Amino acid sequence: MNRRRFVLIALLAAGLMAPFLALRASGGEKQELVVFAAASLREVFEKVALTFEKQHPNAKVRFNFAGSQDLRVQIEQGAKVDVFASADWKHMKLLASKDTVVEPAVFARNLPVVVVPKNNPAKLRTFADLPKAKHLVVGATEVPIGAYTDAIFAAAEKVYGKAFHEQVLAQIRSRELSVRQVLTKVVLGEGDAGIVYRTDALTVPDKVQIIDIPKAINIVAEYPIAVLKAAPASELARAFVKLVLSRQGQDTLAAAGFSKVDFQGLK
């Protein structure tokens, strides 16, 4: 037996080669975790990912941020995904009905708000001023923020009257496929006002003003998260969801403006 072979056998016996063999088996590449998440989660999930990758040095999180409806369709069409985080229950339930996701759970809540450009050309002060906006930008009906917006406008009719509702609808100039597209148009001055989530508005505090929507007509947006049943990296996927639901994950979400979810025995 030559010296090189003897040393190799000795290292194997001592268990010292295991890390090197594992690295070699994977080609030295990190295991990829694919997360499909609602556009409004971009900044906060990127922060969560930094924590996750520190906790799992051999993992790399790759995101696809878009409207929840687009993400759901991509999953239905066979996209290889480990975790799905939606901005509403509608698209999560559609996947659950096809046995595509495992045990969805709410991990955050959010509130829609009105945003106007920093210079506020329409001079809006309250939600009741919304008919003054000559160019209103909202989400498409199939997008969570769009569905929430439609529900808010319908509720507003009961408070402000039918004329208010009709005037607001008449001022809608575009319906966007994600909440970030709505925000971008307002930031660029292509809209006098738009409806986005509070957390989105907080990402550009120097470019927009926030006008709160009265609690009596507002909608609380619930965000569910789930591991895909066919997740290629199922173990990492469960660990990522666990982090999001943990006290550390909830604190990160709260710092971004999301409402915490009350869990018993949160760690």
Secondary structure, DSSP 8 states (H G I E B T S, - for coil): --HHHHHHHHHHHHT-SHHHHHHHHTTT--EEEEEEEEGGGHHHHHHHHHHHHHH-TTEEEEEEEE-HHHHHHHHHTT---SEEE-SSHHHHHHHHTTT-EEEEEEEEEE-EEEEEETT-TT---SGGGGGG-SSEEEE-TTSHHHHHHHHHHHHHHHHH-HHHHHHHHHTEEEEESSHHHHHHHHHTTS-SEEEEEHHHHTT-TTTEEEE---TTT---EEEEEEEETT-TTHHHHHHHHHHHHSHHHHHHHHHTT-B----TT--
